Amino acid sequence: MLTKETVIDQVEVTRDGHVQIRRADLFIEDGVEVAKNYHRHVLSPGDNTDKEDAKVSAVAAAVWTTDVVDAYQKAQELLRSIDA
């Protein structure tokens, strides 16, 4: 019987505070992994993590201090002013 298992198999933090997540969809037949697909997404400092895996939310909460979120928001404002 073929089953599908979804796991968060990688969480990385960049120097500016982005949290990069890799989810793996594992396809298992008779106890043997027969296929795997990866899906990635990135969270920016201050993003809502309510719908994320508990591990991802915990990493974001630990990394996204007020200083990190404020620095990220200031950098984004600067970039918007340059593009304007």
Secondary structure as GFF3:
##gff-version 3
##sequence-region A 1 84
A	DSSP	beta_strand	2	13	.	.	.	ID=ss1
A	DSSP	beta_strand	19	29	.	.	.	ID=ss2
A	DSSP	beta_strand	32	43	.	.	.	ID=ss3
A	DSSP	alpha_helix	54	63	.	.	.	ID=ss4
A	DSSP	alpha_helix	66	83	.	.	.	ID=ss5
###
